[in-house]
């Protein structure tokens, strides 16, 4: 039954057949903007008008007049309006068809199976392992995780990567603090190790190294030793990276994310991917050695063939001292993702996600390989400040003869905090600052755990006010789910190219476009079914009212929304859909009594509620929003 057309797609198929039977070769069906004009409409008259030299309006009337509805099950009437051929549904049958489709497919409603096992690689998070995650990182995590959830739902094999930059100056600063400035490896009481490294050791070490030439030289020495992969600084770095990374992953798990592979930059360098890629670029004459000028002795990527990138000049890949730039390393890494290098990394088990799935990490002595070549798409969730470097990487992949169109930079704008929330968290903004931006080097960033705890404490307080009989443990559990929903939804409901200013007062509201509002709606529907003393029945009791039609119509749209996602990769429309679906359920709840209705009406409305809860559960899961049964 899962593959049979039952709801909106069946309605569309019927309209297409009616039009073809009436002599219209290309029916061109779309949803109507105003349901008063019908559920769907054909634009065929506009397309035929030019060819036939007729007015679209009169042509639409001809088409509508030639349609025979005698064999139609779901379509009640057809009419021509301003050149459109509009189809109105027989809601007694159409409403039942929608409910039947939702309930028969259950948690797979909308799945479509577009992926058919094809692989999608998504890399997200990728936070330097010298600090805790701040709210900007949380946007990356939530977007990446939501993409992964949706692609998996659509039938793709999804592989989730997390790139760990465990070498470079940012790590040398931390090592400097532990080795030269007297910091111990145990954080102060009440502070996690990633917070200790980022808020204390890193900030102080970076400040002192900038002011003291001796420490600055020591930092350079530490950087070289880390990259050489031997010596006490390298071993200390490995220890610190793993401890910080495990704390970071706990934060990501708290947000609902999971991972398959952790790729360490130091291991990637050890595999010398760049050497192979560099030789390939040379053979293709995509790079050249500068002989004079300020870049003499450097190898540059020739960008002259790119209409936009060329405006800022060619890109240095290898400096005059022989060291590679981070863009060079990114090109080599991206080539590996697309199967453009002969080598592959080896892995060992790192740990498990909360769902029990395994996480693997690169290791020179690893025994496993995880070949990822042949992916349908390689998606890299990286903020918009890296747009040019990412475009350079993509262009380099094209010059290497790889399928660069499969390499996707999924960019997003940064996140800031409202002034009042910054003050609540103990920051002292300048008088003119209404929005607080993050700065890791200055130690000015709002940590994800810090923000979740603030949201949670307020949520727990409100939960206990509503349920004074609940114990602290239950209230804490529900408070955590509310906090995560508030944060995740706030980070994914916006257009990715828009700056987000988080405001916890708005985020926690039980009314409006918020995560807690979605949860409140879920609980309301769940409670109706919990209290019901009748079995749901999709058999309509009579002509449906407008709130019932509106809610069922919204459920029917869901598969089309996921079809759109497969081409535009936008998560905001799915978040917007969740809010509209919740709002329309609440309008139905207010205008159409369920438990107090007459028996035959009650049974049908219970079926509507059950169908809603089925669709809504799927949507919340795709968005990573926890669905509590009480709150």
C-alpha positions in Angstrom: 0.0 0.0 0.0 3.0 2.3 0.6 3.7 2.8 -3.1 0.0 3.4 -4.1 -1.2 6.9 -4.8 -3.8 7.8 -2.2 -3.9 11.5 -1.3 -2.7 14.6 -3.1 -0.7 12.7 -5.7 -3.8 10.7 -6.5 -5.8 13.9 -6.9 -3.2 15.3 -9.2 -3.1 12.0 -11.2 -6.9 12.1 -11.7 -6.7 15.7 -12.9 -3.9 14.9 -15.4 -6.0 12.0 -16.8 -9.1 14.1 -17.1 -7.1 16.7 -19.0 -5.5 14.2 -21.3 -8.8 12.6 -22.0 -10.0 16.1 -23.0 -7.2 16.4 -25.5 -4.6 18.3 -23.4 -1.2 16.6 -24.0 0.6 18.6 -21.2 -1.7 19.1 -18.2 0.8 21.3 -16.2 -0.8 20.9 -12.7 0.1 23.1 -9.7 -1.4 23.8 -6.3 -3.8 26.7 -6.1 -2.8 29.7 -4.0 -6.4 30.2 -2.8 -8.2 26.9 -1.8 -11.6 28.6 -2.5 -10.7 28.2 -6.2 -10.0 24.5 -5.7 -7.1 22.3 -4.6 -5.2 22.2 -7.8 -5.1 24.0 -11.1 -3.9 23.5 -14.7 -1.9 26.3 -16.5 -2.2 24.4 -19.8 -4.4 27.2 -21.3 -1.6 29.8 -20.9 0.9 27.4 -22.6 -1.4 26.6 -25.5 -2.6 30.1 -26.0 0.5 31.3 -27.8 0.7 28.2 -30.0 -2.9 28.4 -31.0 -3.3 32.2 -31.1 -6.2 32.2 -28.6 -7.0 34.0 -25.4 -6.1 31.9 -22.3 -9.4 32.6 -20.7 -11.5 31.4 -23.5 -9.2 28.4 -24.0 -9.5 27.5 -20.3 -13.3 27.6 -20.6 -13.1 25.3 -23.6 -10.8 22.8 -21.8 -13.0 22.9 -18.6 -16.2 22.3 -20.7 -14.7 19.3 -22.4 -13.8 17.5 -19.1 -16.0 14.5 -18.2 -16.1 13.9 -14.4 -18.2 10.8 -14.5 -15.2 8.5 -13.8 -13.5 10.7 -11.2 -13.4 9.6 -7.6 -11.7 12.5 -5.8 -12.6 15.5 -8.0 -16.0 17.1 -7.5 -16.0 19.9 -10.0 -13.9 21.8 -12.5 -14.2 25.4 -13.6 -12.2 28.0 -15.6 -11.0 31.1 -13.7 -8.9 33.8 -15.4 -7.2 31.3 -17.7 -6.7 28.6 -15.1 -8.6 25.3 -15.0 -9.4 24.7 -11.4 -10.3 21.4 -9.8 -12.3 21.1 -6.6 -12.1 18.0 -4.5 -14.9 15.8 -3.2 -13.8 16.2 0.4 -15.8 13.3 1.7 -13.6 11.0 -0.4 -10.4 13.2 -0.6 -10.3 13.7 3.2 -10.5 9.9 3.8 -7.8 9.3 1.1 -5.4 11.7 2.9 -6.0 10.0 6.3 -5.7 6.5 4.8 -2.4 7.4 3.2 -0.9 8.9 6.3 -2.0 6.1 8.6 -1.0 3.4 6.2 2.5 4.8 5.7 3.0 5.9 9.3 6.5 7.1 10.1 7.4 6.7 6.4 4.8 9.1 5.2 6.5 11.5 2.8 9.7 9.4 2.6 9.4 9.1 -1.3 12.6 6.9 -1.4 14.3 9.4 -3.7 17.8 8.3 -2.6 17.5 4.6 -3.4 20.7 3.9 -1.4 22.9 6.6 -3.1 25.4 8.1 -0.8 25.4 11.7 0.6 28.5 12.9 2.6 27.8 15.7 5.1 30.6 17.4 7.0 29.5 19.7 9.9 30.6 21.0 13.3 34.4 21.1 12.6 35.3 23.1 15.7 38.9 23.6 16.7 39.6 21.2 19.6 40.8 23.9 21.9 37.5 25.3 23.2 33.9 24.6 23.9 31.2 25.1 21.2 29.6 28.6 21.1 26.2 29.4 19.7 27.6 30.1 16.2 28.9 26.5 16.1 25.4 25.3 17.3 23.9 26.7 14.1 26.4 24.7 12.1 25.6 21.5 14.1 21.8 21.9 13.9 21.8 22.7 10.2 24.2 19.8 9.4 22.3 17.4 11.6 18.9 18.4 10.1 20.3 17.9 6.5 21.5 14.5 7.5 18.1 13.5 9.1 16.2 14.6 6.0 18.5 12.9 3.5 18.4 9.7 5.5 14.6 9.9 5.6 14.6 10.2 1.8 16.4 7.0 1.4 20.0 8.1 1.0 23.0 6.4 2.7 24.3 9.4 4.8 27.8 9.5 6.1 28.5 12.3 8.6 32.0 13.7 9.0 33.5 16.0 11.6 36.9 17.6 10.6 39.1 18.1 13.6 41.9 20.8 13.1 44.3 19.4 15.7 47.4 21.2 14.4 48.3 24.8 14.0 48.8 27.9 16.1 45.4 27.5 18.0 46.6 24.2 19.4 50.1 25.5 20.0 48.6 28.2 22.2 47.0 25.6 24.5 50.1 23.5 24.6 52.1 26.6 25.5 49.9 27.2 28.5 50.3 23.7 29.8 54.0 23.4 29.1 55.3 26.9 29.8 52.8 28.9 31.8 52.2 26.4 34.7 48.6 25.4 34.0 47.7 21.9 35.3 45.8 19.4 33.2 42.9 19.3 35.7 40.3 22.0 35.3 38.9 23.9 38.2 35.9 22.4 40.0 32.7 22.9 38.1 34.4 23.6 34.8 34.7 21.1 31.9 38.0 20.5 30.2 37.0 22.2 26.9 35.8 25.3 28.8 39.1 25.3 30.8 41.2 25.1 27.6 39.1 27.7 25.7 38.2 30.2 28.5 41.4 30.1 30.5 44.5 28.5 29.0 44.0 29.5 25.3 43.0 33.1 26.0 45.9 33.7 28.4 48.5 31.9 26.3 47.5 33.8 23.2 47.7 37.1 25.0 51.1 36.5 26.5 52.6 35.0 23.3 51.6 38.2 21.5 53.4 40.3 24.1 56.5 38.1 24.7 58.9 37.3 21.8 60.3 34.4 23.7 56.9 32.8 24.1 56.1 33.6 20.5 59.2 31.7 19.4 58.3 28.8 21.7 54.8 28.7 20.1 56.4 28.4 16.6 58.6 25.5 17.9 55.5 23.8 19.4 53.6 24.2 16.1 56.4 22.6 14.1 56.7 19.7 16.6 53.0 19.0 16.4 53.1 18.9 12.6 56.3 16.6 12.7 54.2 14.1 14.7 56.8 13.3 17.2 58.1 14.6 20.5 56.5 15.4 23.9 54.5 18.4 22.5 52.9 16.1 19.9 52.0 13.5 22.5 50.6 16.2 24.9 48.6 17.6 22.0 47.0 14.2 21.2 46.0 13.9 24.9 44.4 17.4 25.0 42.7 17.1 21.6 41.0 13.9 22.6 39.8 15.3 26.0 38.5 18.5 24.4 36.8 16.5 21.6 35.0 14.2 23.9 33.6 17.2 25.8 32.6 18.9 22.5 30.8 15.7 21.3 28.8 15.6 24.6 27.5 19.1 23.7 26.7 18.0 20.1 24.9 15.0 21.4 22.9 17.2 23.7 21.7 19.0 20.6 20.7 15.7 19.0 23.6 15.3 16.5 25.5 12.2 15.7 28.7 11.4 13.7 30.2 8.5 11.8 33.8 9.7 11.1 36.2 12.1 12.9 38.9 13.2 10.5 42.0 14.6 12.2 44.0 17.1 10.3 47.3 15.8 11.7 46.5 12.4 10.3 45.5 13.8 7.0 48.8 15.6 6.7 50.6 12.3 7.5 48.9 10.7 4.5 50.5 13.3 2.3 47.4 13.8 0.2 48.7 17.2 -0.9 51.8 15.8 -2.6 49.6 13.7 -5.0 47.2 16.6 -5.6 50.0 19.1 -6.1 51.6 16.9 -8.8 48.3 16.5 -10.5 47.7 20.3 -10.5 51.2 20.8 -12.0 50.5 18.3 -14.7 47.3 20.1 -15.6 49.2 23.4 -15.6 46.7 24.7 -13.0 49.5 26.1 -10.7 52.6 28.0 -11.4 55.7 29.2 -9.5 56.0 33.0 -9.0 59.5 34.1 -10.1 59.3 37.7 -9.0 57.3 40.2 -7.0 55.9 39.9 -3.4 54.9 36.3 -4.0 58.3 35.2 -5.5 59.0 31.6 -4.6 55.3 30.7 -3.9 53.2 28.3 -5.9 49.9 29.8 -6.9 46.6 28.4 -8.2 45.8 30.0 -11.6 42.3 31.6 -11.2 42.4 33.6 -14.5 39.8 31.2 -15.9 37.2 32.0 -13.2 35.1 35.1 -13.9 34.7 36.1 -10.2 37.6 34.6 -8.3 40.1 36.1 -10.7 39.2 39.6 -9.6 41.2 39.2 -6.4 44.2 37.6 -8.0 45.6 34.1 -7.9 45.7 32.1 -4.7 48.9 31.0 -2.9 48.9 27.3 -2.2 52.6 26.8 -1.2 54.5 29.6 0.5 58.1 30.4 -0.3 59.3 28.5 2.7 57.7 25.3 1.4 54.7 25.2 3.8 51.2 24.7 2.5 48.3 27.1 3.1 45.1 26.0 4.6 43.4 26.3 1.2 45.9 23.8 -0.2 45.1 21.4 2.5 41.4 21.9 2.0 41.8 21.2 -1.8 43.6 17.9 -1.0 41.0 16.9 1.5 38.1 17.8 -0.8 39.8 15.8 -3.6 39.8 12.8 -1.2 36.1 13.2 -0.6 35.4 13.0 -4.3 37.7 10.0 -4.8 40.4 12.1 -6.5 43.4 10.6 -4.7 44.8 7.1 -4.7 45.3 6.9 -0.9 42.6 6.4 1.7 42.7 7.0 5.5 42.7 4.2 8.0 40.5 4.3 11.1 40.0 2.9 14.5 37.0 2.9 16.9 36.6 6.2 18.8 33.4 5.5 20.7 29.6 5.4 20.3 26.8 7.9 19.7 24.0 7.9 22.2 21.9 5.8 19.7 24.6 3.1 19.9 26.1 3.7 16.4 29.8 3.7 16.2 32.2 6.6 15.6 35.5 6.1 13.9 38.6 8.3 14.0 41.6 8.5 11.6 44.7 6.7 12.9 48.0 5.8 11.2 47.8 2.4 12.9 44.1 1.9 12.2 42.9 -1.3 10.7 39.7 -0.1 9.0 39.1 1.9 5.8 36.0 4.0 5.1 36.1 4.8 1.4 33.6 7.5 0.6 34.2 8.0 -3.2 31.1 7.9 -5.4 28.9 10.1 -3.3 25.9 11.8 -5.0 26.8 15.0 -3.0 29.5 16.1 -0.7 28.0 18.8 1.6 30.3 21.1 3.7 28.5 23.1 6.3 30.7 26.2 6.8 29.8 29.8 7.6 29.6 32.4 4.8 32.8 34.0 5.8 34.5 31.1 4.1 32.6 31.6 0.8 35.6 32.6 -1.3 38.0 29.9 0.0 35.2 27.3 -0.6 34.7 28.6 -4.2 38.5 28.3 -4.7 38.4 24.7 -3.5 35.5 23.9 -5.8 37.3 25.5 -8.8 40.5 23.6 -8.0 38.5 20.4 -8.0 37.2 21.3 -11.5 40.8 22.0 -12.6 41.7 18.5 -11.3 39.1 17.0 -13.6 36.9 15.9 -10.7 33.1 16.2 -10.5 33.2 19.6 -8.7 29.4 20.1 -9.1 29.0 17.4 -6.4 31.0 19.6 -3.9 28.5 21.8 -2.1 29.3 24.7 0.3 26.3 25.0 2.6 26.9 28.4 3.9 25.1 30.2 6.8 25.4 33.5 8.6 26.7 34.0 12.1 24.8 34.1 15.4 24.7 36.8 18.0 23.0 37.3 21.3 20.6 40.0 22.5 22.0 42.5 25.0 19.7 41.4 27.8 20.7 37.7 27.4 24.4 38.7 27.3 23.9 40.5 30.6 22.0 37.5 32.1 25.0 35.4 31.2 27.4 37.7 33.0 28.8 39.7 30.1 29.1 43.5 30.3 28.4 44.9 26.8 29.4 48.4 25.8 26.5 51.0 26.2 26.1 51.1 22.4 26.0 47.3 21.9 22.5 45.9 21.5 23.8 42.7 19.8 26.8 40.7 21.1 29.0 39.0 18.5 31.4 36.1 19.3 35.2 36.3 19.5 37.1 33.2 20.5 40.5 34.8 20.8 39.1 37.4 23.3 37.2 34.6 25.1 34.0 36.5 24.3 31.5 33.8 23.2 28.3 32.3 24.5 28.8 28.7 25.1 26.2 26.2 23.9 26.0 24.4 27.3 25.8 27.8 29.1 22.8 28.8 26.9 21.1 25.5 27.2 21.4 25.6 31.0 19.9 29.1 31.1 17.0 28.0 28.9 16.6 24.8 30.9 16.5 26.4 34.3 13.7 28.8 33.1 11.8 25.9 31.4 12.0 23.7 34.6 10.7 26.6 36.7 7.7 27.0 34.3 7.1 23.2 34.2 7.0 22.9 38.0 4.6 25.8 38.2 2.2 23.9 35.8 2.9 20.6 37.5 3.8 21.1 41.2 3.3 17.3 41.7 6.2 16.4 39.4 9.5 15.6 40.9 12.7 17.4 40.1 14.0 14.6 37.9 11.0 14.5 35.6 10.9 18.3 35.4 14.6 18.4 34.6 14.2 15.8 31.8 11.3 17.8 30.2 13.1 21.1 30.8 16.1 19.8 28.9 13.9 18.8 25.9 12.2 22.2 25.9 15.6 24.0 26.0 16.9 21.9 23.1 13.8 22.5 21.1 13.9 26.2 21.8 17.5 26.5 20.6 17.4 24.1 17.6 14.3 25.6 16.2 15.6 29.2 16.6 18.7 28.2 14.7 17.1 26.4 11.7 13.9 28.4 11.1 15.7 31.4 9.6 17.0 31.8 6.1 20.6 30.6 6.2 21.8 33.9 4.7 20.3 35.9 7.6 22.1 36.9 10.9 20.4 35.3 13.9 20.1 37.3 17.1 19.0 34.9 19.8 16.5 36.1 22.4 15.6 33.6 25.1 12.4 35.4 26.1 11.1 34.8 22.5 12.6 31.4 22.1 10.8 30.0 25.2 7.3 31.3 24.4 4.5 28.6 24.2 2.8 30.7 21.6 4.2 31.8 18.3 6.9 30.5 16.0 9.0 28.6 18.6 10.2 25.1 19.4 8.2 25.0 22.7 5.0 25.9 20.8 5.6 22.9 18.5 6.1 20.7 21.5 3.0 22.1 23.3 1.0 21.3 20.1 2.3 17.8 20.1 1.4 17.3 23.7 -2.1 18.6 23.1 -2.7 16.1 20.3 -1.2 13.3 22.2 -3.4 13.9 25.2 -6.6 13.8 23.0 -5.7 10.3 21.8 -4.7 9.3 25.3 -8.1 10.3 26.7 -10.1 8.9 23.7 -12.6 6.1 24.5 -13.5 5.4 20.8 -11.5 4.0 18.0 -10.6 6.5 15.2 -12.4 6.1 11.8 -11.4 7.8 8.6 -15.1 7.5 7.4 -16.3 11.2 7.2 -19.4 12.0 9.2 -20.7 14.4 6.5 -19.4 17.5 4.8 -16.1 18.6 6.4 -15.8 22.0 8.0 -13.1 24.4 7.0 -10.7 23.7 9.9 -10.8 20.0 9.1 -10.1 20.7 5.4 -7.3 23.1 6.1 -5.5 20.7 8.5 -5.9 17.7 6.1 -4.8 19.9 3.2 -1.6 20.8 5.0 -0.8 17.2 5.8 -1.3 16.3 2.1 1.4 18.9 1.1 4.2 17.3 3.1 5.5 14.8 0.4 5.7 17.7 -2.1 7.7 19.7 0.4 10.3 17.0 0.6 10.4 16.8 -3.2 11.3 20.5 -3.2 14.0 19.9 -0.5 15.7 17.3 -2.8 16.4 20.1 -5.3 16.8 23.2 -3.1 18.4 21.7 0.1 16.6 24.3 2.2 15.6 23.4 5.8 13.7 26.6 6.5 10.6 25.6 4.5 10.3 22.4 6.6 10.6 24.5 9.8 7.9 26.9 8.4 5.7 23.9 7.5 6.0 22.6 11.1 4.7 25.9 12.5 1.9 26.2 9.9 0.9 22.6 10.6 0.9 23.2 14.4 -1.1 26.5 14.0 -3.7 24.8 11.8 -4.1 21.9 14.3 -4.6 24.4 17.1 -7.3 26.2 15.0 -8.9 22.8 14.4 -8.7 22.1 18.1 -10.5 25.4 19.0 -13.2 25.1 16.4 -13.9 21.4 16.1 -14.4 19.6 19.5 -13.1 16.0 19.4 -13.8 14.3 22.7 -17.1 16.1 23.2 -18.5 15.5 19.7 -21.2 13.0 18.8 -19.9 9.4 18.4 -19.6 9.3 14.5 -18.1 12.8 14.4 -15.7 12.0 17.3 -14.4 8.9 15.5 -13.6 10.8 12.4 -11.9 13.7 14.2 -9.9 11.2 16.3 -8.6 9.9 12.9 -7.7 13.4 11.9 -5.8 13.9 15.2 -4.1 10.5 14.8 -3.1 11.4 11.2 -1.8 14.9 12.4 0.2 13.3 15.2 1.8 10.9 12.7 2.8 13.6 10.2 3.9 16.0 13.0 6.0 13.3 14.7 7.9 12.8 11.4 8.4 16.5 10.9 9.7 17.1 14.5 12.1 14.2 14.1 13.5 15.6 10.8 14.0 18.9 12.6 15.6 17.2 15.7 12.9 18.6 18.0 12.2 16.4 21.0 8.6 15.4 21.3 7.6 15.1 25.0 4.3 13.4 25.9 3.7 16.0 28.7 5.2 19.4 29.5 
